Amino acid sequence: MKLISRAHVLALAIGTLLSNGPCFAQERQLDWKKLNLNAAQSQQIQVLESEWNGKYMQMQPQIHDHQRKLARLLVDPKSDSLEIMSTNQTLTRLKEQLRNDATTNYLRKRAILNQDQQHQLESMMSQMISSRQQGVGGTPQVEEQGGFMNIIQKVRWAIQGGRTDP
């Protein structure tokens, strides 16, 4: 049971972190310094952060391009269904790759920590998730409910410039 809840916390946390962009946005960023890292741990975390930011900055423009293309295709009645499906599949693949990279990066960071630091990290992650679920610390995220939004809402969001009003 505890393993399942930890896996669930990790999945939610990675979704939270990923949805906030490079460096995981200031208000959502984990403060690794609170874990009392030694110099070697701190340096390793910084290297992993740098690697993650590089991957994110490389992939995010591709994701945005495919999101814009999909939005255009969905509102155009003359769009080819196969092109819509292909674009959606590519977008899904890119997002999944980025999520996997984020998870791998997080796990590599966690592996650097000792057992006490890992427990403290777990507590920080739980607090971050609770805050996000309660809407504390900013505006609601575009992709709510663990990253899922139905296609009509996505189209409406793209057309309205990021608003998710019904």
C-alpha positions as CSV (number, residue, x, y, z in Angstrom):
1,M,0.0,0.0,0.0
2,K,2.8,2.4,0.9
3,L,4.6,1.6,-2.4
4,I,1.4,2.5,-4.3
5,S,0.9,5.8,-2.5
6,R,4.6,6.7,-3.0
7,A,4.2,5.9,-6.7
8,H,1.1,8.0,-6.9
9,V,2.8,10.9,-5.1
10,L,5.7,10.7,-7.5
11,A,3.5,10.7,-10.6
12,L,1.5,13.7,-9.3
13,A,4.7,15.5,-8.4
14,I,6.3,14.9,-11.8
15,G,3.2,16.2,-13.5
16,T,3.2,19.2,-11.2
17,L,6.8,19.9,-11.9
18,L,6.6,19.3,-15.6
19,S,3.6,21.5,-16.1
20,N,5.5,24.4,-14.6
21,G,8.3,24.6,-17.2
22,P,12.1,25.0,-16.8
23,C,13.4,25.0,-13.3
24,F,9.8,24.0,-12.3
25,A,8.7,27.6,-11.8
26,Q,9.8,29.6,-8.7
27,E,6.7,29.0,-6.6
28,R,6.6,25.3,-7.4
29,Q,10.3,24.6,-7.4
30,L,11.6,22.2,-4.7
31,D,14.0,24.0,-2.5
32,W,16.8,21.4,-2.4
33,K,18.7,23.5,0.0
34,K,16.2,22.7,2.7
35,L,17.5,19.2,2.6
36,N,20.8,20.2,4.1
37,L,22.8,18.9,1.1
38,N,26.6,18.6,1.4
39,A,28.8,20.2,-1.2
40,A,29.0,17.1,-3.4
41,Q,25.3,16.5,-3.3
42,S,24.6,20.2,-4.1
43,Q,26.9,20.0,-7.1
44,Q,25.3,16.8,-8.4
45,I,21.8,18.4,-8.1
46,Q,23.0,21.5,-10.0
47,V,24.4,19.3,-12.8
48,L,21.1,17.4,-13.0
49,E,19.1,20.6,-13.0
50,S,21.3,21.9,-15.8
51,E,20.8,18.7,-17.8
52,W,17.0,18.9,-17.3
53,N,16.8,22.5,-18.3
54,G,18.7,21.7,-21.5
55,K,16.3,18.9,-22.4
56,Y,13.3,20.9,-21.5
57,M,14.4,23.9,-23.6
58,Q,15.1,21.6,-26.5
59,M,11.7,19.8,-26.5
60,Q,9.3,22.5,-25.3
61,P,9.4,24.5,-28.6
62,Q,8.5,21.3,-30.5
63,I,5.6,20.7,-28.1
64,H,4.3,24.2,-28.5
65,D,4.6,24.0,-32.3
66,H,2.6,20.7,-32.4
67,Q,0.0,22.2,-29.9
68,R,-0.5,25.2,-32.2
69,K,-0.7,23.0,-35.3
70,L,-3.3,20.7,-33.6
71,A,-5.4,23.7,-32.5
72,R,-5.4,25.0,-36.1
73,L,-6.3,21.6,-37.5
74,L,-9.1,21.1,-35.1
75,V,-10.8,24.3,-35.9
76,D,-10.5,23.9,-39.6
77,P,-13.4,21.9,-41.1
78,K,-11.2,21.0,-44.1
79,S,-8.5,19.4,-42.0
80,D,-7.5,15.9,-42.8
81,S,-8.4,13.4,-40.0
82,L,-5.2,11.5,-40.5
83,E,-3.1,14.6,-40.1
84,I,-5.1,15.5,-36.9
85,M,-4.4,12.0,-35.5
86,S,-0.8,12.0,-36.5
87,T,-0.2,15.5,-35.0
88,N,-2.0,14.4,-31.8
89,Q,0.1,11.2,-31.6
90,T,3.3,13.2,-32.1
91,L,2.3,15.7,-29.4
92,T,1.5,12.9,-27.0
93,R,4.8,11.1,-27.7
94,L,6.8,14.3,-27.1
95,K,5.0,15.1,-23.9
96,E,5.5,11.5,-22.7
97,Q,9.1,11.7,-23.5
98,L,9.5,14.9,-21.5
99,R,7.6,13.4,-18.6
100,N,9.9,10.4,-18.7
101,D,12.9,12.6,-18.7
102,A,11.5,14.6,-15.8
103,T,10.9,11.4,-13.8
104,T,14.4,10.1,-14.6
105,N,15.9,13.4,-13.5
106,Y,13.9,13.4,-10.3
107,L,14.9,9.8,-9.5
108,R,18.5,10.6,-10.1
109,K,18.3,13.5,-7.8
110,R,16.6,11.5,-5.1
111,A,19.2,8.7,-5.4
112,I,21.9,11.3,-4.4
113,L,20.1,11.8,-1.0
114,N,20.6,9.9,2.2
115,Q,17.5,8.2,3.8
116,D,16.7,11.1,6.1
117,Q,16.9,13.6,3.2
118,Q,14.7,11.3,1.1
119,H,12.0,11.3,3.8
120,Q,12.2,15.0,4.0
121,L,11.9,15.3,0.2
122,E,8.8,13.0,0.3
123,S,7.3,15.4,2.8
124,M,8.1,18.4,0.7
125,M,6.5,16.8,-2.4
126,S,3.4,15.9,-0.5
127,Q,3.1,19.5,0.7
128,M,3.6,20.8,-2.8
129,I,0.9,18.5,-4.2
130,S,-1.5,19.5,-1.5
131,S,-0.9,23.2,-2.2
132,R,-1.5,22.7,-5.9
133,Q,-4.7,20.7,-5.4
134,Q,-6.0,23.4,-3.2
135,G,-5.1,26.1,-5.7
136,V,-2.5,27.8,-3.5
137,G,0.4,29.6,-5.1
138,G,-1.0,30.8,-8.4
139,T,-3.6,30.5,-11.1
140,P,-5.0,27.1,-12.0
141,Q,-2.9,25.2,-14.4
142,V,-4.1,24.7,-18.0
143,E,-3.9,21.0,-17.7
144,E,-5.7,20.0,-14.6
145,Q,-6.5,16.5,-13.2
146,G,-3.0,15.0,-13.7
147,G,-2.5,16.5,-17.1
148,F,-5.7,15.6,-18.8
149,M,-8.1,18.0,-20.5
150,N,-10.7,16.9,-23.1
151,I,-10.0,17.9,-26.7
152,I,-12.8,20.5,-26.8
153,Q,-11.4,22.3,-23.8
154,K,-7.9,22.2,-25.4
155,V,-9.3,23.8,-28.6
156,R,-11.2,26.4,-26.6
157,W,-8.1,27.1,-24.5
158,A,-6.0,27.5,-27.7
159,I,-8.5,29.8,-29.3
160,Q,-9.1,31.9,-26.2
161,G,-5.4,32.5,-25.5
162,G,-5.1,30.2,-22.5
163,R,-8.4,30.8,-20.7
164,T,-10.4,27.7,-19.8
165,D,-13.8,29.4,-19.2
166,P,-16.7,27.1,-20.2
